[in-house]
Amino acid sequence: MTTPVLETAALVVGYGGSPVVSGVSVAVGPGTLWSVLGPNGSGKSTLLRTVLGLLRPLQGEVRLFGTPVGRWERRALARRVAWVPQSFDGDPGFTGL
């Protein structure tokens, strides 16, 4: 069996100790397409930020390419995954060049 690209186990995510989403257990294999759907304010972005290691999970575990997300060196992780947020407030001098 191929190692999942993303795997979560009993994941609980939120802010300041308050859960927003709980009980997420999923394994996403390489080459698959997936999406996270839900109404505004349901925790989709919080879940994604946690999966990418930008937020710490309140409980549970996240693994990317078989390695716990907290053990990734930021630079190495950035070479493997990326996130383009819906809105971006860059510095005034920021250009796309």
C-alpha positions in Angstrom: 0.0 0.0 0.0 1.2 3.5 -0.8 1.8 6.0 2.1 -1.0 8.6 2.2 -0.1 12.1 1.2 -2.3 13.4 4.1 -3.5 11.4 7.1 -5.3 12.6 10.1 -6.4 10.6 13.2 -9.1 11.9 15.7 -8.1 15.4 14.8 -9.7 18.3 16.7 -8.9 21.9 15.5 -9.8 25.3 16.9 -8.5 28.4 18.6 -7.5 29.1 22.2 -8.5 25.6 23.3 -12.0 26.0 21.8 -12.8 23.3 19.3 -14.2 24.3 15.9 -14.0 20.9 14.1 -13.6 17.6 15.8 -13.3 13.9 15.0 -11.6 14.2 11.6 -9.9 10.9 10.5 -9.0 10.7 6.8 -6.3 9.3 4.6 -5.8 10.9 1.2 -3.7 8.9 -1.3 -1.3 10.3 -3.9 -2.9 11.4 -7.2 -6.3 11.9 -5.7 -8.5 15.0 -5.8 -10.4 16.0 -2.7 -12.2 19.0 -1.3 -13.5 20.3 2.0 -17.0 21.6 1.8 -19.2 23.4 4.3 -20.9 26.6 5.1 -19.1 29.8 6.0 -17.7 29.7 9.5 -17.8 25.9 9.7 -14.0 25.5 10.2 -12.8 24.7 6.7 -9.9 27.2 6.8 -9.0 26.3 10.4 -8.8 22.6 9.4 -6.6 23.5 6.4 -4.3 25.7 8.5 -3.9 22.9 11.0 -3.2 20.3 8.3 -0.5 22.5 6.9 1.1 23.0 10.3 0.2 26.7 10.6 -1.9 25.9 13.7 -1.4 23.2 16.3 -4.1 20.6 16.6 -6.0 20.7 19.9 -6.0 16.8 19.8 -5.2 14.1 17.3 -2.5 13.8 14.7 -1.7 15.1 11.3 0.8 13.3 9.0 2.0 14.6 5.7 3.9 12.1 3.5 4.0 9.7 6.5 5.7 12.3 8.8 3.9 14.1 11.7 3.4 17.7 10.5 5.1 19.1 13.6 8.4 17.3 12.8 8.7 18.9 9.3 11.3 21.6 8.9 9.4 24.6 7.6 11.5 25.0 4.5 11.2 21.3 3.6 7.5 21.3 4.1 7.2 24.4 1.9 8.8 22.5 -0.9 6.2 19.8 -0.8 2.9 21.7 -0.1 1.4 25.1 -0.7 -1.7 27.0 0.1 -3.2 30.0 -1.8 -5.6 31.8 0.5 -8.8 33.4 -0.7 -7.5 36.8 0.1 -4.0 38.1 0.6 -2.8 41.3 2.2 0.8 41.7 1.0 3.2 44.4 1.8 2.8 47.6 -0.1 5.9 46.9 -2.2 4.9 43.3 -3.0 4.9 42.4 -6.7 4.3 39.1 -8.5 7.5 39.4 -10.5 
